[in-house]
Amino acid sequence: EFAGAAERLTDALIVNPYDLDALAVALYEAVVMDPEEQTRRMSRLRRTVGRLDVHTWARQNLEAIEG
């Protein structure tokens, strides 16, 4: 939740690492999630990470600074 990637990695189970109850719920959800949904989510996450690499991040930030 605090790494800055949550807004981009929308298929991830986003959780506050300091909220132990929410963390337990998210872990449970991950364990009981349908394997096909796990595969779909992971596939989309991998595509997102592959597309939004460090070079994309740097370019977007420099463009934002330049206005």
N, C-alpha and C positions, 0 to 999 in steps of 0.2 A: 504494500500500500504506500510506503514512503520512499520507494526507490526511484520514483519518477516514471516508471514504465507502465504503471497500472492503466493510465489513460490510453495507451497504445495496445496493450496486451489484454484486450477485452474478453478473450476466451479463457483466460486464466481465472483461477479462483482467488480473488483478491481478498486479502485479510490483513488486519492490523496485527503485527507480530507481538505487540504488547497486550493484546486482548486474548488471554489464554482460552477463554470459552469459545470465542469466535474461531480461533485457530483449531481447536478440537473439532468444531462443527465442520470447518472446511476440510480438515483431514478425513473426517468421516465421509463427507460428500464425495471426496476424491476416491476413497476406497470402494464405496458402494455404487459409484457411477457406472452406468452401462458401458461396457468396453467399446462399443461403437461410438458412443459420445466421447469417450476418452481419446479415441483415435482421431475423430473429427476435430476436437479442440486442439490436440497436439499438432495436427497437420497445419491448422490455421496459424497456430503460434509460431511454428517453424517458418512458415512463409512470411509472416510479419517480421520476425527477427532477421530473416535473410534479406528482406527488402529494406528494412530500416536499420542499416548498419551504422558504424561510427562515422562513415563518410557522409551519409545522409544527415545524421544528427549535426555534424559540424557545419555542413552547408546550410541547413535550416536555421541554425543559431546565428551564423554570420549574416544571412539574409535578414533576419529579424533585427540584428544590431544596426545594419545599414539602413533599415527602414525602407 
